[in-house]
Amino acid sequence: MKITVLSKWYQEEDLAPFFFSHYSFADEIILYLDKGTNKETMTEIAKCPKVKIVWGESEDGLNDYDCVMALNKIAYNCKSDWLIYADTDEFIFHEEYADIREALSKADGNIIYSHMWNVYKHITDEPLDPLKPVIFQRRHGDPNIIPECIKPNVVKPEVKIHWGIGCHTYTPNDKIKPSSIRFLGAHWQSVDFNIACKRRIRNVRERLSQTNIDNLWASHNFNVTRESIAELMDQHKNDPLLF
């Protein structure tokens, strides 16, 4: 069984080691990579021999429509048995911590939803360490899963998936049969203050296209500041254990 992991990246030097560690079970990792990506990120990518780069660039900045169309094209042409789409800060796992390969080999249907938990740095958490298992480093967070965090992101490429903006939805077709199994996911958007500031301000807010602004795509990052990120993380520092 061949598994491909697909992700879109810009400046991801901080989360790259965690991403490659967590998805080491994949046979290949396809990165839809912005041409403006910095050398620090490229250095981390060079350490992972499984990576295949597909270069992309939005003329007017971060344009989520251009991104999802490119991701759909990659998924359409993928020849693997399973394709997993994950943002750099999304780490999916089986709800019983089963081996991903084993879980996929037994899965019915051809599309699997991942229920993403928004996790945060708990008051008892230690600093992140890329040498430790990823998902067990941040296990506290918001116990409510909002609809936007339930993603149809594990698919058999043969269904010719056509995702909507952010890969949160898809256009139904006759081939798609949702699976009865579910994966969980740890969403690391706010697990470290400095990483969160760099990613949400430098990587998103400062490069939003007018198209994104007009359509309110990634609107939670429109006015984000270091102060608002610090306030958010402080509000969640005593969240319950989720998994």
Secondary structure, 3 states (H helix, E strand, C coil): CCEEEEEEECCCCCCHHHHHHHCCCCCEEEEEEECCCCHHHHHHHHCCCCEEEEEECCCCCECHHHHHHHHHHHHHHCCCCEEEECCCCEEEEECCCCCHHHHHHCCCCCEEEEEEEEEECCCCCCCCCCCCCCHHHCCEECCCCCHHHEEEEEECHHHCCCECHHHCCECCCCCCCEEEEEEEEEEEEECCHHHHHHHHHHHHHHHECHHHHHHCCCHHHCCCCHHHHHHHHHHCCCCCECC
